Amino acid sequence: MLTILGNENSILNRFLAQLRDMEIQKNSMLFRKNLERIGELMAYEISKTLSYENRIVETPLGEAEMALPNQEIVLAAILRAGIPMHSGFLNIFDQSHSAFVSAYRHYRKNGSFQIDIESLTTPELAGKILILIDPMLATGQSIEVAYNNLIQSGEEPKFTHIATVIASQDGVDYVQKHFSCKRFRLWTVAVDKEMTVKSYIVPGIGDTGDLAFGEKIG
Protein backbone atom coordinates (compact mmCIF):
# COMPACT_ATOMS: atom_id res chain seq x y z
CA MET A 1 0.00 0.00 0.00
CA LEU A 2 1.23 3.51 -0.86
CA THR A 3 0.25 6.69 0.98
CA ILE A 4 1.36 10.06 -0.45
CA LEU A 5 0.76 12.57 2.33
CA GLY A 6 1.59 15.57 0.15
CA ASN A 7 -1.45 14.93 -2.05
CA GLU A 8 -3.53 16.65 0.63
CA ASN A 9 -2.87 20.26 1.49
CA SER A 10 -1.15 20.52 4.88
CA ILE A 11 1.82 22.13 6.60
CA LEU A 12 3.88 19.13 5.42
CA ASN A 13 4.14 20.74 1.99
CA ARG A 14 5.69 23.87 3.46
CA PHE A 15 8.35 21.81 5.22
CA LEU A 16 9.04 19.91 1.99
CA ALA A 17 9.25 23.14 -0.02
CA GLN A 18 11.89 24.44 2.41
CA LEU A 19 13.85 21.18 2.11
CA ARG A 20 13.90 21.58 -1.68
CA ASP A 21 14.78 25.31 -1.70
CA MET A 22 18.47 25.85 -2.58
CA GLU A 23 18.71 29.04 -0.51
CA ILE A 24 17.03 27.63 2.59
CA GLN A 25 19.22 24.51 2.30
CA LYS A 26 22.19 26.66 3.33
CA ASN A 27 20.73 26.68 6.85
CA SER A 28 21.63 23.14 7.93
CA MET A 29 19.91 23.52 11.30
CA LEU A 30 16.59 24.38 9.62
CA PHE A 31 17.14 21.56 7.12
CA ARG A 32 17.49 19.05 9.96
CA LYS A 33 14.53 20.58 11.79
CA ASN A 34 12.28 20.20 8.76
CA LEU A 35 13.22 16.53 8.45
CA GLU A 36 12.42 16.14 12.15
CA ARG A 37 9.06 17.91 11.73
CA ILE A 38 8.12 15.67 8.83
CA GLY A 39 9.08 12.66 10.95
CA GLU A 40 6.75 13.86 13.73
CA LEU A 41 3.80 14.43 11.41
CA MET A 42 4.33 11.13 9.60
CA ALA A 43 4.50 9.33 12.95
CA TYR A 44 1.14 10.87 13.85
CA GLU A 45 -0.37 9.58 10.60
CA ILE A 46 1.09 6.11 11.14
CA SER A 47 -0.27 6.10 14.71
CA LYS A 48 -3.79 6.04 13.24
CA THR A 49 -3.10 2.58 11.76
CA LEU A 50 -2.03 0.94 15.04
CA SER A 51 -4.24 -1.24 17.22
CA TYR A 52 -5.57 0.19 20.48
CA GLU A 53 -7.08 -1.08 23.71
CA ASN A 54 -9.09 0.64 26.43
CA ARG A 55 -7.29 1.27 29.71
CA ILE A 56 -8.23 3.05 32.91
CA VAL A 57 -6.11 6.08 33.83
CA GLU A 58 -6.24 7.43 37.37
CA THR A 59 -6.62 11.21 37.60
CA PRO A 60 -6.54 13.35 40.78
CA LEU A 61 -10.36 13.44 40.64
CA GLY A 62 -11.32 10.00 39.39
CA GLU A 63 -10.83 7.59 36.53
CA ALA A 64 -10.76 8.08 32.76
CA GLU A 65 -11.09 5.35 30.19
CA MET A 66 -8.61 5.90 27.37
CA ALA A 67 -7.92 4.08 24.10
CA LEU A 68 -4.13 3.56 24.04
CA PRO A 69 -1.86 1.87 21.46
CA ASN A 70 -0.89 -1.67 22.43
CA GLN A 71 1.79 -2.57 19.87
CA GLU A 72 5.55 -2.44 20.31
CA ILE A 73 7.36 -0.29 17.76
CA VAL A 74 10.93 -0.40 16.49
CA LEU A 75 12.24 2.67 14.67
CA ALA A 76 14.99 1.72 12.21
CA ALA A 77 16.98 4.60 10.72
CA ILE A 78 19.33 4.29 7.75
CA LEU A 79 22.41 6.36 8.57
CA ARG A 80 23.31 9.09 8.30
CA ALA A 81 20.50 10.85 6.44
CA GLY A 82 17.81 9.15 8.51
CA ILE A 83 18.94 10.59 11.87
CA PRO A 84 16.87 13.85 11.94
CA MET A 85 13.73 12.10 10.70
CA HIS A 86 14.29 9.35 13.27
CA SER A 87 14.41 12.02 15.99
CA GLY A 88 11.00 13.25 14.87
CA PHE A 89 9.52 9.76 15.03
CA LEU A 90 11.09 9.22 18.45
CA ASN A 91 9.50 12.44 19.72
CA ILE A 92 6.09 10.86 19.03
CA PHE A 93 6.76 7.15 19.62
CA ASP A 94 8.82 7.99 22.68
CA GLN A 95 8.73 4.51 24.20
CA SER A 96 9.94 2.77 21.05
CA HIS A 97 13.20 0.88 20.68
CA SER A 98 15.55 1.82 17.86
CA ALA A 99 17.62 0.07 15.21
CA PHE A 100 20.36 1.67 13.11
CA VAL A 101 21.69 0.59 9.73
CA SER A 102 24.82 2.10 8.20
CA ALA A 103 24.44 1.60 4.44
CA TYR A 104 26.18 3.22 1.51
CA ARG A 105 26.45 2.94 -2.24
CA HIS A 106 29.68 1.38 -3.49
CA TYR A 107 30.11 2.62 -7.07
CA ARG A 108 31.85 0.54 -9.71
CA LYS A 109 33.88 1.93 -12.62
CA ASN A 110 31.01 1.33 -15.05
CA GLY A 111 28.74 3.60 -13.00
CA SER A 112 26.68 0.82 -11.41
CA PHE A 113 26.66 0.35 -7.65
CA GLN A 114 25.92 -2.09 -4.88
CA ILE A 115 24.58 -1.38 -1.41
CA ASP A 116 27.07 -2.26 1.35
CA ILE A 117 26.17 -2.51 5.05
CA GLU A 118 28.95 -1.26 7.34
CA SER A 119 27.21 -1.80 10.67
CA LEU A 120 23.82 -2.71 12.10
CA THR A 121 22.23 -2.78 15.55
CA THR A 122 18.68 -3.92 16.19
CA PRO A 123 16.42 -5.20 18.96
CA GLU A 124 14.21 -8.25 18.43
CA LEU A 125 11.65 -7.56 15.69
CA ALA A 126 9.35 -10.58 15.92
CA GLY A 127 5.73 -9.57 16.51
CA LYS A 128 6.56 -5.84 16.51
CA ILE A 129 5.78 -2.93 14.21
CA LEU A 130 8.88 -1.90 12.25
CA ILE A 131 9.17 1.65 10.90
CA LEU A 132 12.06 1.80 8.43
CA ILE A 133 13.20 5.40 7.96
CA ASP A 134 15.16 6.84 5.03
CA PRO A 135 14.37 10.37 3.73
CA MET A 136 15.01 9.53 0.05
CA LEU A 137 13.73 6.42 -1.71
CA ALA A 138 15.61 6.43 -5.02
CA THR A 139 16.12 2.94 -6.48
CA GLY A 140 14.61 1.17 -3.47
CA GLN A 141 17.61 -1.13 -3.14
CA SER A 142 18.87 0.39 0.13
CA ILE A 143 15.53 -0.23 1.83
CA GLU A 144 15.46 -3.85 0.66
CA VAL A 145 19.07 -4.54 1.73
CA ALA A 146 18.50 -2.83 5.10
CA TYR A 147 15.34 -4.84 5.74
CA ASN A 148 16.95 -8.15 4.79
CA ASN A 149 19.89 -7.47 7.11
CA LEU A 150 17.60 -6.44 9.97
CA ILE A 151 15.73 -9.75 9.88
CA GLN A 152 18.80 -11.96 9.31
CA SER A 153 19.11 -13.08 12.92
CA GLY A 154 15.43 -13.46 13.79
CA GLU A 155 11.82 -13.49 12.69
CA GLU A 156 10.17 -10.84 10.55
CA PRO A 157 8.16 -8.02 12.16
CA LYS A 158 4.39 -8.20 12.33
CA PHE A 159 4.09 -5.21 9.98
CA THR A 160 6.54 -2.83 8.30
CA HIS A 161 6.05 0.86 7.55
CA ILE A 162 8.58 2.37 5.15
CA ALA A 163 8.83 6.12 5.84
CA THR A 164 10.43 8.48 3.34
CA VAL A 165 10.14 12.16 2.41
CA ILE A 166 10.57 11.87 -1.36
CA ALA A 167 10.36 8.72 -3.45
CA SER A 168 11.12 8.23 -7.12
CA GLN A 169 8.53 6.41 -9.18
CA ASP A 170 11.14 3.71 -9.86
CA GLY A 171 11.70 3.37 -6.11
CA VAL A 172 7.97 3.02 -5.46
CA ASP A 173 7.69 0.35 -8.16
CA TYR A 174 10.72 -1.52 -6.78
CA VAL A 175 9.41 -1.58 -3.22
CA GLN A 176 5.94 -2.64 -4.28
CA LYS A 177 7.46 -5.51 -6.27
CA HIS A 178 10.04 -6.73 -3.74
CA PHE A 179 7.86 -6.30 -0.64
CA SER A 180 4.71 -7.67 -2.24
CA CYS A 181 4.82 -10.87 -0.15
CA LYS A 182 5.24 -8.93 3.11
CA ARG A 183 2.83 -6.95 5.25
CA PHE A 184 3.99 -3.39 4.56
CA ARG A 185 2.93 0.17 3.78
CA LEU A 186 5.00 2.84 2.05
CA TRP A 187 4.62 6.43 3.29
CA THR A 188 6.01 9.45 1.47
CA VAL A 189 5.30 13.15 1.09
CA ALA A 190 5.98 13.30 -2.65
CA VAL A 191 6.79 11.05 -5.61
CA ASP A 192 9.17 12.53 -8.21
CA LYS A 193 9.26 10.99 -11.66
CA GLU A 194 12.92 11.17 -12.69
CA MET A 195 16.40 10.10 -11.55
CA THR A 196 19.90 10.98 -12.73
CA VAL A 197 22.33 8.36 -14.05
CA LYS A 198 23.76 8.19 -10.52
CA SER A 199 20.28 7.51 -9.12
CA TYR A 200 19.63 10.89 -7.52
CA ILE A 201 15.95 11.86 -7.52
CA VAL A 202 14.95 14.80 -9.78
CA PRO A 203 13.88 17.45 -8.79
CA GLY A 204 14.42 15.87 -5.38
CA ILE A 205 16.50 17.65 -2.75
CA GLY A 206 20.14 16.74 -3.35
CA ASP A 207 22.34 14.75 -0.99
CA THR A 208 20.27 14.72 2.19
CA GLY A 209 23.12 13.52 4.41
CA ASP A 210 25.48 16.24 3.18
CA LEU A 211 22.83 18.96 3.55
CA ALA A 212 22.03 17.87 7.10
CA PHE A 213 25.55 17.16 8.38
CA GLY A 214 28.11 18.55 5.93
CA GLU A 215 29.92 17.12 2.94
CA LYS A 216 31.68 13.80 3.40
CA ILE A 217 34.96 12.57 1.95
CA GLY A 218 34.51 9.78 -0.62
N, C-alpha and C positions, 0 to 999 in steps of 0.2 A: 504494500500500500504506500502511496506517495501523498504527502501533504505539503503544499506550497503556501506557507503562511503569508507571503507577500502578495498573494492574489487578492487579499482583503485589505482595505485601507486601515492602517494602524500606525502607531509610532515606530514599529519595527522598520518601516520603509525609510523613515528619517535616519535611523541609526545605520541602515545599509547604505544610504546615499552618502553619509559622512565617511563610511569605510571606503567607498569607491573614489571619493573626491581627492585628487592629487594634492591640492593645497592643504586640506585638512589632515591628510596622511602624514604630513610633516610633524604633527603633534602626536608622538608615539603614545603618550599617556592617554589621550582621548581615543586613539585607535584601540588600545587595549580595553578601555572602558566601554566602548561601543560593542566589542566582542563579548564582554562580560554582561552587558545589558541584554544583548540578544540571547545569551545563554539563559539568563533569568526568565525572560518572557517565553522562550521555548520550553523551559522546564515547567512553567505554569501550564502551557498547553498540553504537554505530555501528562501532567498530573491528572488531567481530566479523563485519561484512558485507564488509570489504575483501578484496582478493586478496593472497596472500602467496607468497613464494618462499623456498626454503632458501638460506642463506648460511653461510659458515664464519666464525666469530669466534675470533680468537686470544686465548687466556688466558695468564696467566703460566706455566701448567703444561701447555698443549696447545691443542687445537682443540675447539670446540663447534659443532655444526650447529644453526642456529636458523632458525625460520620467521619472516620479517620482512615487514611490509607493503611493497608495491612500487608503490603508487599515489600520485600527487601530490594534495594536498588544498589547497583554497582555502576559508578561513573568511570568510564574508561577514556582517557584523553590520549590522543596521538601527539607526541612531542615534536617540536616545541610549540607549534602554532596553536595547538589545542588548549594551552594552559589558561589564557584569559577566559575563554568560553567555559572551560571546566569550572573556573572560579564562580561564574554566574550560576551554573547548575548547582554547585555546592552551596551557594547562598540559599537556594530554595530547598533542595533535598539535603538538608544539613546533617541528617543522620546517616547518610549513605557512606558506603565504603568506596574506595577509589582504586583504579588500576591505571597503569601508565605504560605506554608502548612507545619506544624510541624507534622510529622508522624513517628511512630516507631512500631517495632514488639513487641508484648506482648506474650512471650513464656509461654506455659502451661507445666505442669509436664510431659505430655506424649510426649513432643518434638514438638507438633504442635504450631501454633501461629495465632494471629489475628492482624490486622493492626488497631492501635488506632490513632486518630487525637487529638493532644493536643491543637493546636491553628490554626487559619486560617484567613487571611486577603485577600480580593480580591476587585478589582474594578468591575464594571458592565461588563459582558462578551457578552451580546447579540449583534450579528452582527459583532463581532470582531474576529480576528485571535488569538487563544490561542496556546502558545508554552509551553508545560509542560515538565519541565526539571528535570531529575534525572539521575546521571551518570551511575548507575547500574540498569538494568532491569532483576531481578532474576525470581521471580514467576509471576510478573505482577500485583499482588494484590494491591501493594501500589499505582500504577498509577491509577488503577480503583477506589480505595477508595478516592484518592485525587481528581480525576475528579468529582466523584459523590458529594463530599462535596463542591467543587467549584461552582457547578451549583445549589445547593440546594435552594438558595434564589432568583434565577432568571432564565432567559432563557439560552439555550445552546449557545456556540459560533458558529460563521459561519463555522469555520473549526478549527481542532485541529492538531497540530504537536507535537508528542511525541519525545523528544530529549534525547538520552542516549549515553554513550560512549561504553559500552559493554552490550549486551543482551544475556541471555541464550536462547536456542532454545525453552524451555518450556515457557519462558516469551513472546517470539515472538508469539507462538501459542496461549497463553492466551489472549494477547492483540488483536490479529486478530479475535479471537472468540467473545470477550466481547465488542469490539468496532465496530463490523461488521455493525451495524445499524447506525453508526455515520460517519460523514465526517472527516476522519483522515488520517494521514500518520505517520509512525514510521521511525525515523532516528537513525542509530547507526553507529559506526565505525567498530565493529566486533560482530559476533555471536559465542559464545562458547557453546559447546554441553552438558557439564555436570554441575551438582550442587551437593554440599554436602548435608548431611541429614538436616543441618540447613539452607539450601537454599542459600549458598554462591556459586557464579559462579566459575567454574573451567575451565581453569587456572585462569581466572579473574584477579583481582588486589589485593583483600583483602578488609578490611573495609575502604571504601573510606573516610568516615567522620573522622575516627581515624587518617588516614594517612595525611589528610589535616589539621586537627585541634588538634590532640592529643587524647589520649585514654580517654574514658568516664567512669564514674562509673556506673555500672548496665547495 
